[in-house]
């Protein structure tokens, strides 16, 4: 089955700096790669996603890149703000099977 | 309207009891899921189910069983609860190959 690894497990950045979270996957059949943000005590919510036929996608301060050959994808957050503090999960999916990374706890220091 | 709902939000029970958590989605999605999130925040898939196929994570004890009365509901039954079952359980739904929508979670505490 699919194996998704996520790094780092914790990340602290100063407000205004950029944050990068990286994930790798093992199954070349995976074709959909969402990123979820989970605030304390709340449900995971989708913040951005990318499909295997696209190399990069951007939505305001958030961007995701995908390297299919190397089987890795990354989340980039620019101009971080305190409200970006949360746990972020990557996932790889094929059909209706989703495999999540182990999460990154991001802290943005004001 | 709430897309994916779960009840109850909190569940406190004693070891050995049997309990159920209900999940409903009004999105018309064809697949529903149950996840367990432990104290370290790992999101572990337990089941995925559509009207054709139930896929069970092989590490899930058979004390856990999903029951789907119809396409919009996937309930989770847990028998003989153990201390290690304490966690937050999330229900989710998706249309195949698209975004998953999560429910609000049920915090289960086994004493």
HADDOCK unambig.tbl for C-alpha pairs under 7 A between the chains (distance, minus, plus):
assign (segid A and resid 32 and name CA) (segid B and resid 97 and name CA) 6.90 0.50 0.50
assign (segid A and resid 42 and name CA) (segid B and resid 104 and name CA) 6.55 0.50 0.50
assign (segid A and resid 43 and name CA) (segid B and resid 102 and name CA) 6.25 0.50 0.50
assign (segid A and resid 43 and name CA) (segid B and resid 103 and name CA) 6.61 0.50 0.50
assign (segid A and resid 43 and name CA) (segid B and resid 104 and name CA) 5.27 0.50 0.50
assign (segid A and resid 43 and name CA) (segid B and resid 105 and name CA) 6.58 0.50 0.50
assign (segid A and resid 44 and name CA) (segid B and resid 102 and name CA) 6.47 0.50 0.50
assign (segid A and resid 94 and name CA) (segid B and resid 97 and name CA) 6.62 0.50 0.50
assign (segid A and resid 95 and name CA) (segid B and resid 96 and name CA) 5.72 0.50 0.50
assign (segid A and resid 95 and name CA) (segid B and resid 97 and name CA) 5.03 0.50 0.50
assign (segid A and resid 96 and name CA) (segid B and resid 96 and name CA) 5.02 0.50 0.50
assign (segid A and resid 96 and name CA) (segid B and resid 97 and name CA) 5.78 0.50 0.50
assign (segid A and resid 100 and name CA) (segid B and resid 43 and name CA) 6.65 0.50 0.50
assign (segid A and resid 102 and name CA) (segid B and resid 42 and name CA) 5.35 0.50 0.50
assign (segid A and resid 103 and name CA) (segid B and resid 42 and name CA) 6.78 0.50 0.50
